């Protein structure tokens, strides 16, 4: 009597559900495959559905990589190192990662870094200058900014 009800999907139902899933937000192949596995679809059905999504432009790795890079940079203020790491976890290739970085203008990238570093510096209440420098550097490093920029900025803000 402890049986749980497991929803099953036909291939057509799964196609419609995944079309909506991909239309709501750009997705990568890995996310779509994981979603189909959660839906308990068999490998042949997964391949057929992914092929359908690619044919009808619901699934596009390049579009995903570009919007991911643009969004994480503009909204979360991530640096290229963090964006690259996250894209690699989603099994996006090096070529597409390079294409995604074309969405980030170099002057905007530098200005965002400077603004973020200044904002974080203003928030720090640490009295010891070495600890303060380390906290600033750790914060920026976690967000994926270049190490040489971080240490230059930390020395500039905390002499």
C-alpha positions as CSV (number, residue, x, y, z in Angstrom):
1,X,0.0,0.0,0.0
2,X,3.1,2.3,0.1
3,X,3.2,2.7,-3.7
4,X,3.8,6.2,-4.9
5,X,2.1,7.4,-8.1
6,X,4.7,8.0,-10.8
7,X,3.6,10.3,-13.7
8,X,4.4,8.9,-17.1
9,X,4.7,10.8,-20.3
10,X,4.2,9.9,-23.9
11,X,6.9,11.2,-26.3
12,X,4.5,13.8,-27.6
13,X,3.6,15.0,-24.0
14,X,7.3,15.1,-23.2
15,X,8.0,17.1,-26.4
16,X,5.4,19.7,-25.5
17,X,6.6,19.9,-21.9
18,X,10.2,20.4,-23.0
19,X,9.3,23.0,-25.6
20,X,7.7,25.0,-22.8
21,X,10.8,24.4,-20.6
22,X,13.1,25.6,-23.3
23,X,10.9,28.5,-24.3
24,X,10.8,29.9,-20.8
25,X,14.6,30.2,-20.6
26,X,17.5,29.2,-22.8
27,X,18.7,25.7,-21.8
28,X,21.8,23.6,-22.5
29,X,21.7,20.1,-23.8
30,X,22.8,18.8,-20.3
31,X,19.9,20.4,-18.5
32,X,17.4,19.1,-21.1
33,X,18.8,15.6,-20.9
34,X,18.6,15.7,-17.1
35,X,15.0,16.9,-17.2
36,X,14.1,14.0,-19.5
37,X,15.8,11.5,-17.3
38,X,13.8,12.9,-14.3
39,X,10.7,12.3,-16.4
40,X,11.8,8.7,-16.8
41,X,12.1,8.8,-20.5
42,X,14.1,6.0,-22.2
43,X,17.3,6.8,-24.1
44,X,15.8,6.5,-27.6
45,X,13.0,8.9,-26.6
46,X,15.5,11.3,-25.1
47,X,17.4,11.4,-28.4
48,X,14.3,11.8,-30.4
49,X,13.0,14.7,-28.2
50,X,16.4,16.5,-28.2
51,X,16.6,16.2,-32.0
52,X,13.1,17.6,-32.2
53,X,14.0,20.5,-29.9
54,X,17.2,21.2,-32.0
55,X,15.2,21.1,-35.3
56,X,12.6,23.6,-34.1
57,X,15.2,25.9,-32.5
58,X,14.1,25.4,-28.9
59,X,17.6,24.2,-28.1
60,X,20.7,26.1,-29.2
61,X,24.0,25.7,-27.3
62,X,25.5,28.9,-28.7
63,X,22.4,31.0,-27.8
64,X,22.5,29.5,-24.4
65,X,26.2,30.2,-23.8
66,X,25.8,33.8,-25.0
67,X,22.8,34.6,-22.8
68,X,24.3,32.8,-19.8
69,X,27.5,34.8,-20.1
70,X,25.7,38.1,-20.6
71,X,23.3,37.4,-17.8
72,X,25.8,36.3,-15.2
73,X,28.1,39.1,-16.0
74,X,25.5,41.9,-16.0
75,X,23.3,40.6,-13.1
76,X,25.6,38.7,-10.8
77,X,28.8,40.6,-11.7
78,X,30.7,37.4,-12.4
79,X,34.1,37.5,-14.0
80,X,35.1,35.5,-17.0
81,X,36.8,32.8,-14.9
82,X,33.6,32.0,-13.0
83,X,31.5,32.1,-16.2
84,X,33.9,29.8,-18.0
85,X,33.9,27.3,-15.1
86,X,30.1,27.3,-14.9
87,X,29.8,26.8,-18.7
88,X,32.3,23.9,-18.6
89,X,30.2,22.2,-15.9
90,X,27.3,22.4,-18.3
91,X,29.4,20.7,-20.9
92,X,29.7,23.7,-23.2
93,X,32.8,23.5,-25.5
94,X,35.7,25.9,-25.6
95,X,34.7,27.3,-29.0
96,X,31.3,28.3,-27.7
97,X,32.7,29.7,-24.5
98,X,34.9,32.0,-26.6
99,X,31.9,33.1,-28.6
100,X,30.0,33.7,-25.4
101,X,32.7,36.1,-24.2
102,X,32.1,38.3,-27.3
103,X,28.9,39.4,-25.4
104,X,31.0,41.2,-22.8
105,X,32.6,44.4,-23.9
106,X,36.2,44.9,-22.5
107,X,35.7,48.4,-21.2
108,X,32.4,47.4,-19.5
109,X,34.2,44.4,-18.0
110,X,36.9,46.6,-16.5
111,X,34.4,49.2,-15.2
112,X,32.3,46.5,-13.6
113,X,35.3,45.0,-11.9
114,X,36.4,48.5,-10.5
115,X,32.8,49.2,-9.3
116,X,32.4,45.8,-7.7
117,X,35.8,46.1,-5.9
118,X,35.1,49.6,-4.6
119,X,31.6,48.5,-3.4
120,X,33.0,45.5,-1.6
121,X,35.8,47.6,-0.1
122,X,33.3,50.1,1.3
123,X,31.4,47.2,2.9
124,X,34.4,45.8,4.8
125,X,34.7,46.7,8.4
126,X,37.9,44.8,9.1
127,X,40.6,46.9,10.9
128,X,43.7,44.8,10.1
129,X,44.8,45.8,6.6
130,X,46.1,42.4,5.6
131,X,42.9,40.7,6.7
132,X,40.9,43.3,4.9
133,X,43.0,42.8,1.7
134,X,42.5,39.1,1.9
135,X,38.7,39.4,2.4
136,X,38.5,41.7,-0.7
137,X,40.7,39.4,-2.7
138,X,38.7,36.3,-1.7
139,X,35.4,37.9,-2.6
140,X,36.6,38.9,-6.1
141,X,38.4,35.6,-6.7
142,X,35.2,33.7,-5.8
143,X,33.3,35.8,-8.4
144,X,35.9,34.8,-11.1
145,X,37.8,38.0,-11.7
146,X,41.5,37.8,-13.0
147,X,44.0,37.3,-10.2
148,X,46.4,40.0,-11.3
149,X,43.6,42.6,-11.4
150,X,42.5,41.6,-7.9
151,X,45.9,42.0,-6.3
152,X,46.5,45.3,-8.0
153,X,43.2,46.6,-6.9
154,X,43.6,45.3,-3.3
155,X,47.0,47.1,-3.0
156,X,45.5,50.3,-4.6
157,X,42.5,50.4,-2.2
158,X,44.3,49.1,0.9
159,X,47.9,50.5,0.8
